Every structure is written in C-alpha cells, then in structure tokens.
Amino acid sequence: LIITCFNALVNESGMTELFAIGGRSFTLEALLYGLVSGLTLLSVILWFSSYSDLMENGRFLAMLGRRLPVISMMISMIFRYIPDTVRHGREIEMSQRALLGSDDGYRKTKVARAIRLASILMAWSMENAIETADSMRAKGYQSGLRRPYARVRWTQRDVMPLLLTLLLTGLAVTGVAMGGAAFLFYPEWYIPSRAFEDGRLYVLFGVFIALSALPLLLDLGEKIRDVLSLGQHRASREIDPFVAAMLPHHGLNGQAMLISDDMPEERGRMES
C-alpha cells in the first residue's frame, strides 16, 4: 500500500487520469505499476520468510553438505551469524541501558554507546569465529569424512509434491515465455492480444493459483490421511462376532470391543 501510494504521488506517467490536486495528476497506470511493484516486493519477503522458517542449518547441510561442503558450511554459518549478532547486540544494549540508564536527548552519549556496542560486537564476533574454528578442527572437519548430523531421508511421500511443483513451475515458465503474462503499463495500460491466444492468460492464471495453493492442498491431504488412519485404527479394535462369542466378556448388541488400559469407562461398563 505504501509503495502504491508513493509511486502514484511521484510518478505522473500515464494517460488515464483519475484526479488532479494542485496541478499534479494521478494516473491509473502509476497506481497499477505501484501496486504490482508492492506485490512483487511482498512476495520476495514472503519467500525469504518461508525459507527462514523451513530451511534450518541442518537441512541445508544435509542437502548440499556432501557435494558442496565448503560452500554449504559458509552459507549456513552466514545465515546463523546474522541473527546471532542481532540478538547479541540487543542483549548488550539492554545491559547498557540497565547499568547506565537511558540516553534519550543526549546525542554524544548515543554516539559513544553505539561505538562501544560496535566494538563489543566485533570482539565477540572474532572470539566466536576462533572458537568455531577450533571446535571444527577438534571434530576433524578437515579430514574429509563428514556427514550431516540431521538425518534427512528421501521417501516416497516426497516424490509427488516434488513432481507437482516441477510440473506447475514448468508450465508457469512456459506460459510466461509464450507471452501469457504480457502487460503494458505505460503510456496506457494494455494487455496484448497474444496473451489471450489459446487461453494463455487464463491457463497461466490457473497454474499460478494451483502453485500457490499447493502447500495448502498438501497440508489438507496430510490431515485427511491422518483422519482416515485414525478411523482404520478404531475399526481394527472391533472383534469379529465369532471371536467375541468365545470370549468370557462380550459387548452388548453382539459387538465386542477390545478393553485396554486407556478405556477405563468401557471397562467399567462391561464389567457391570
């Protein structure tokens, strides 16, 4: 929203004028361009946020640790170093505020504390790097016999999501290359006719929706599978009537259930 409004304020390009204030015109093309730019930036932020939540250091090393051990280790250490440095800097700042009090209104004091904080962080970073190097050397990192500590195995349940992702991604790339996503902002917003040939625009739109909804569909599939598995587990607790007739205690209405320790109410009803 901020990018959309900012682009509409500073950019007067476009032929479709919406309104004018003080001699400055606000066009639909500038508004659409800012909206698309804001959505693009939001999607990039969402990508990195999802990557940060899903790809831990262990998973990254497990994927590329054997083929690219040095590069994967460096990238993993960089991704871990940035949040650790920020967290450590906040802890140091809170400690300084607790010991020395607030520095509101005093610019010299703020500058001095910032310099002191940077010096402490640099010293901590160097010490942490030395300790990490010594630990890696002590664990035999240079020996070449390295394996990722996180055991990530490839299973059959991973094949279908990967195939669907590759298929939808290939269709999306093909649709974009064939002009299905063609759109002109300036001087007047316009969708070229090639985008509508053979329904390219609509097919590409459906592919993008399917690709975006794929994680949700996979999650729903997992939940449905769990519910079905739970139902089968409950059904397996029922005893065949022929077997139930041989048991000393059989259930009511000709249906007997296994009585276990986790069903005290069923045990009491059956015994009574």
C-alpha positions as CSV (number, residue, x, y, z in Angstrom):
1,L,0.0,0.0,0.0
2,I,2.8,2.4,0.8
3,I,4.7,1.7,-2.4
4,T,1.4,2.0,-4.4
5,C,0.6,5.4,-2.9
6,F,4.3,6.6,-3.2
7,N,4.5,5.7,-6.8
8,A,1.2,7.4,-7.6
9,L,2.5,10.6,-5.8
10,V,5.9,10.8,-7.5
11,N,5.1,9.4,-10.9
12,E,2.8,11.3,-13.3
13,S,3.3,9.0,-16.3
14,G,0.1,7.5,-17.8
15,M,-2.8,8.6,-20.0
16,T,-5.7,7.6,-17.7
17,E,-6.0,10.5,-15.3
18,L,-8.0,9.7,-12.2
19,F,-7.9,13.1,-10.5
20,A,-5.7,16.1,-10.1
21,I,-4.6,18.0,-7.0
22,G,-2.7,21.3,-7.2
23,G,-1.7,20.8,-10.8
24,R,-0.4,17.3,-10.2
25,S,-2.3,14.5,-11.9
26,F,-2.8,11.0,-10.5
27,T,-3.0,8.3,-13.2
28,L,-4.3,4.8,-13.2
29,E,-1.1,3.5,-14.8
30,A,1.1,4.8,-12.0
31,L,-1.3,3.3,-9.4
32,L,-1.2,-0.1,-11.1
33,Y,2.6,0.0,-11.5
34,G,3.0,0.8,-7.8
35,L,0.5,-2.0,-6.9
36,V,2.4,-4.6,-8.9
37,S,5.8,-3.4,-7.5
38,G,4.4,-3.6,-4.0
39,L,3.1,-7.1,-4.5
40,T,6.4,-8.2,-6.0
41,L,8.3,-6.9,-3.0
42,L,5.8,-8.6,-0.7
43,S,6.2,-11.9,-2.5
44,V,10.0,-11.7,-2.2
45,I,9.7,-11.0,1.5
46,L,7.4,-14.0,1.8
47,W,9.8,-16.2,0.0
48,F,12.7,-15.3,2.4
49,S,10.4,-15.6,5.4
50,S,9.3,-19.1,4.3
51,Y,12.9,-20.1,3.6
52,S,13.9,-18.9,7.1
53,D,11.1,-20.9,8.7
54,L,11.6,-24.2,6.7
55,M,15.3,-24.4,5.9
56,E,17.3,-24.8,9.0
57,N,21.1,-25.2,9.2
58,G,20.9,-28.9,9.5
59,R,18.6,-29.3,6.4
60,F,20.8,-27.0,4.3
61,L,23.9,-29.0,5.2
62,A,22.0,-32.3,4.6
63,M,21.1,-31.2,1.1
64,L,24.5,-29.8,-0.1
65,G,26.9,-31.0,2.6
66,R,28.3,-33.8,0.5
67,R,28.5,-32.2,-2.9
68,L,29.4,-28.6,-1.8
69,P,30.8,-29.0,1.8
70,V,32.7,-25.7,1.9
71,I,30.1,-23.5,0.3
72,S,27.2,-25.1,2.3
73,M,29.1,-24.6,5.5
74,M,29.9,-21.0,4.7
75,I,26.3,-20.1,3.8
76,S,25.0,-21.9,6.8
77,M,27.4,-20.0,9.1
78,I,26.4,-16.7,7.5
79,F,22.7,-17.3,7.9
80,R,23.3,-18.2,11.5
81,Y,25.8,-15.4,12.2
82,I,23.4,-12.6,11.2
83,P,20.5,-13.4,13.7
84,D,23.0,-14.3,16.4
85,T,24.8,-10.9,16.0
86,V,21.5,-9.0,16.1
87,R,20.3,-10.9,19.2
88,H,23.7,-10.4,21.0
89,G,23.6,-6.7,20.1
90,R,20.2,-6.3,21.7
91,E,21.3,-8.1,24.8
92,I,24.3,-5.8,25.1
93,E,22.1,-2.7,24.5
94,M,19.7,-3.8,27.2
95,S,22.5,-4.4,29.6
96,Q,24.0,-0.9,28.9
97,R,20.6,0.7,29.5
98,A,20.1,-1.2,32.7
99,L,23.6,-0.2,34.0
100,L,24.0,3.3,32.6
101,G,20.4,4.4,32.3
102,S,18.6,5.9,29.3
103,D,20.4,8.2,26.9
104,D,17.4,10.0,25.4
105,G,18.2,13.6,24.4
106,Y,22.0,13.3,24.5
107,R,23.5,12.8,21.1
108,K,27.0,12.4,22.3
109,T,26.0,9.7,24.7
110,K,24.2,7.8,22.0
111,V,27.2,8.0,19.7
112,A,29.5,6.8,22.4
113,R,27.3,3.9,23.3
114,A,26.9,3.0,19.6
115,I,30.7,2.9,19.2
116,R,31.1,0.9,22.4
117,L,28.4,-1.5,21.2
118,A,30.1,-2.0,17.8
119,S,33.4,-2.6,19.5
120,I,31.9,-5.2,21.8
121,L,30.2,-6.9,18.9
122,M,33.4,-7.0,16.8
123,A,35.3,-8.5,19.7
124,W,32.6,-11.1,20.3
125,S,32.4,-12.0,16.6
126,M,36.2,-12.6,16.4
127,E,36.1,-14.7,19.6
128,N,33.2,-16.7,18.3
129,A,34.9,-17.3,15.0
130,I,38.0,-18.5,16.7
131,E,36.0,-20.8,19.0
132,T,34.1,-22.2,16.0
133,A,37.3,-22.8,14.0
134,D,38.9,-24.6,17.0
135,S,35.8,-26.7,17.5
136,M,35.6,-27.7,13.8
137,R,39.3,-28.6,13.8
138,A,38.9,-30.7,17.0
139,K,36.0,-32.6,15.5
140,G,38.1,-33.4,12.4
141,Y,36.4,-31.2,9.8
142,Q,39.5,-31.1,7.6
143,S,39.6,-34.9,7.5
144,G,37.1,-35.1,4.7
145,L,34.9,-37.7,6.4
146,R,31.9,-35.5,7.1
147,R,28.2,-36.4,7.3
148,P,25.3,-34.1,8.1
149,Y,24.1,-34.5,11.7
150,A,20.4,-34.1,10.6
151,R,19.2,-37.3,9.0
152,V,17.0,-36.2,6.1
153,R,15.9,-39.2,4.1
154,W,14.1,-39.2,0.7
155,T,10.8,-41.0,1.0
156,Q,8.0,-41.9,-1.5
157,R,5.8,-39.2,0.1
158,D,8.2,-36.6,-1.2
159,V,8.0,-37.7,-4.8
160,M,4.5,-36.5,-5.6
161,P,4.9,-32.9,-4.1
162,L,8.2,-32.5,-6.0
163,L,6.7,-33.7,-9.3
164,L,3.7,-31.4,-8.9
165,T,5.9,-28.4,-8.1
166,L,8.2,-29.1,-11.1
167,L,5.3,-29.6,-13.4
168,L,3.5,-26.4,-12.3
169,T,6.7,-24.4,-12.4
170,G,7.5,-25.7,-15.9
171,L,4.0,-24.7,-17.1
172,A,4.3,-21.3,-15.5
173,V,7.7,-20.6,-17.1
174,T,6.4,-21.9,-20.5
175,G,3.3,-19.6,-20.2
176,V,5.4,-16.6,-19.4
177,A,7.8,-17.3,-22.2
178,M,4.9,-17.6,-24.7
179,G,3.6,-14.2,-23.6
180,G,0.8,-15.2,-21.3
181,A,1.9,-12.7,-18.7
182,A,2.4,-9.8,-21.1
183,F,1.2,-6.5,-19.8
184,L,2.0,-2.9,-20.6
185,F,1.8,-0.1,-18.0
186,Y,2.9,3.0,-20.0
187,P,1.8,5.1,-21.7
188,E,-1.6,3.4,-21.3
189,W,-2.2,0.1,-19.5
190,Y,-2.9,-2.5,-22.1
191,I,-2.9,-6.3,-22.3
192,P,-1.5,-7.5,-25.7
193,S,-3.7,-9.8,-27.8
194,R,-1.0,-12.6,-27.7
195,A,-1.8,-13.1,-24.0
196,F,-5.3,-14.2,-24.9
197,E,-4.3,-16.6,-27.7
198,D,-5.3,-20.2,-26.9
199,G,-6.3,-19.0,-23.5
200,R,-2.7,-18.5,-22.3
201,L,-3.6,-15.8,-19.8
202,Y,-6.3,-17.9,-18.1
203,V,-4.2,-21.1,-18.1
204,L,-1.3,-19.2,-16.6
205,F,-3.5,-17.7,-14.0
206,G,-4.8,-21.1,-13.1
207,V,-1.3,-22.5,-12.9
208,F,-0.2,-19.8,-10.6
209,I,-3.3,-20.4,-8.3
210,A,-2.5,-24.1,-8.2
211,L,1.1,-23.5,-7.5
212,S,0.3,-21.1,-4.7
213,A,-2.4,-23.4,-3.2
214,L,-0.1,-26.5,-3.4
215,P,1.2,-26.3,0.2
216,L,-2.4,-25.9,1.5
217,L,-3.6,-28.8,-0.6
218,L,-0.7,-31.0,0.7
219,D,-1.5,-30.0,4.3
220,L,-5.1,-30.9,3.8
221,G,-4.1,-34.2,2.3
222,E,-2.0,-35.0,5.3
223,K,-4.9,-34.2,7.7
224,I,-7.3,-36.3,5.7
225,R,-4.8,-39.2,5.7
226,D,-4.4,-38.9,9.5
227,V,-8.2,-38.9,9.9
228,L,-8.5,-42.0,7.7
229,S,-5.7,-43.7,9.5
230,L,-7.3,-43.0,12.9
231,G,-10.6,-44.4,11.6
232,Q,-8.9,-47.6,10.5
233,H,-7.2,-47.8,13.8
234,R,-10.5,-47.6,15.6
235,A,-12.1,-50.1,13.3
236,S,-9.3,-52.5,13.9
237,R,-10.2,-52.5,17.6
238,E,-13.6,-54.2,16.8
239,I,-13.6,-58.0,17.3
240,D,-15.2,-60.4,14.9
241,P,-18.5,-61.7,16.3
242,F,-17.3,-65.3,16.1
243,V,-14.2,-64.5,18.2
244,A,-16.3,-62.4,20.5
245,A,-18.6,-65.4,21.3
246,M,-15.6,-67.3,22.6
247,L,-14.6,-64.5,25.0
248,P,-15.8,-64.6,28.6
249,H,-16.9,-60.9,28.4
250,H,-18.5,-59.8,25.2
251,G,-20.1,-56.5,24.3
252,L,-23.7,-55.5,24.0
253,N,-25.8,-56.0,20.8
254,G,-23.4,-58.6,19.6
255,Q,-20.5,-56.2,19.1
256,A,-17.5,-56.5,21.3
257,M,-14.6,-54.1,21.7
258,L,-11.1,-54.6,23.0
259,I,-10.8,-53.3,26.5
260,S,-7.5,-51.7,27.2
261,D,-6.0,-49.7,30.0
262,D,-6.7,-46.4,28.1
263,M,-10.5,-47.1,28.2
264,P,-11.5,-47.2,31.9
265,E,-15.1,-46.2,31.3
266,E,-15.6,-49.0,28.8
267,R,-14.0,-51.5,31.2
268,G,-16.4,-50.4,34.0
269,R,-19.5,-50.6,31.8
270,M,-18.5,-54.1,30.5
271,E,-17.8,-55.4,34.0
272,S,-21.1,-54.1,35.4
